[in-house]
């Protein structure tokens, strides 16, 4: 496994889900699939994931609604939004709601891998900096 990173892929298109599963498992990630935001939220409440890769347009609960719920309930989870709509409003909305990254469909396998690596690297750097700052302030209180 690629550093034991678990990814939840959320898309209502079975072909896209299976394609992403093959790409990501080949890269060494552990992958779970959900077909909409509501199902994904149920899975996230029962299991731990480092990253969610979610389509924007889905029935029952769309990607933006899922993004808001994840950022409220489990803000430590990275969120990458996928969209077939390359317009700047969709991208801007996703980033303003707290998405770490976005990718526009269709994409190549190496592009999705790069976005995932960049997101996990950034989130690891952020958590390391927070941890270092906490230790620094803790050590200052000891003197």
N, C-alpha and C positions, 0 to 999 in steps of 0.2 A: 504494500500500500504506500502511496505517496504521502509520507509523513502522517499516515492514518487520518487523512482528511476525508470527512463524510460530506457528500453533496446531495442535496435534495433537488431534483429536477422537476419543475412544474410546467406542464404544457398540455393543452387539450388535444393536441395532434399526436396520436400514437407513433406515427412515423418519426416525428421529431424527437419524441422521448427515447425511442429505441436507438436512433442515430446518436443522440447525445450519450446514452448509456454506453454504447460501443466505444465511442471516442474517449470518454472519460475513464472507463475501466481499463482501456488499453494504456492510458497514461498512469494508471496505478491508483486511481481514486475509488473509494467505495461509493456506489450510487444507489439512491432510492428514487422511485418515480411516483408522481402524483399527477392526476389529470385536471385538477383545478385548485384554486386557492383554499377552498373550504377543506378539501381532503388534505392538502399540504399542512394546513394549520393543525389539524388533528394529529398528523404524523409528528409535527414539530413539538407538540405538547407531550408526546410519549417518548421521544428519542432525541438525542443530542446530534446536532449537525454543526459544521463549521461554516457552511456556505449553502445558500439557496440560489438556484439559477431558475428564474421564473419568466414565463411569457407575460406580456402585458394584457393582451385581449383573450379572456377566457370566460366561460359561462359560470354561473353561481357566485363566484368571488373572483374578481379580476386581479391582475398582478399588482395594481396600485393599492387595492384594499388589503391584499396579502402583505405587501411591503409595510403599510401602516401598522398592521397587527403585529408583525414580527418585530418592528422597531419598538413597539410598546411592550411586548411580552418577553422578547429575547433579543435585546439590542446588541448582544455580543456576536450574533450570527451575521456574517457577511451576506449582502444581497446584490446579485447581478440581474439586471432586467434585460430580457430579450424582446425585441419588437420588430415587426415587419413594417412598422411605420417609422421611417427615418426622419420624420419632421422634428424640428428643434423644440417644439412645445412638449412632445412626448418625452424626449431626452431630458429637457429642463425640469419637467414635472417629476420624473423619476429621481433625479439627483436632489431636487429640493425636498423630496419626501424622505431622503436618507439612503437611496441606493448607492452602493459603493462604485458600481460600474454599470454600463449598458453595452449591448452589442446588437447590431442591426442584422436581421435575417435578410437574405441568406448569408451565411458566413462559412469560412473554411475551418477545418479542424484545428489548424495551428493558431487561428485567431481566437477561438474559444479557449484553447489551452493557455495562450498568452494572457488573456483577460483574467482567467482564474488564478494563474500564478501571480500576476500583478496585484490582484485583490488580496490574496492570502498573505503576500509579502507585506503589503501596506498595513493590513490589520495586525500582523505579527509585530511589526515595528511599533505601531501605536500601543499595543498592549505591553510591549517591552519597555517603552518609554514611561508609561503610566506606572508600571511596576518599579522601575528605577527611581522615579520621582517619589513614590511612596516610601521606598526604603531610605532614600536620602532624607526625607523629612522625619522619618522614624529615628534615624541615626542622630539627627540634629537634636532631637528631644532628649536623647540619652546623655548628652554632655552638659 
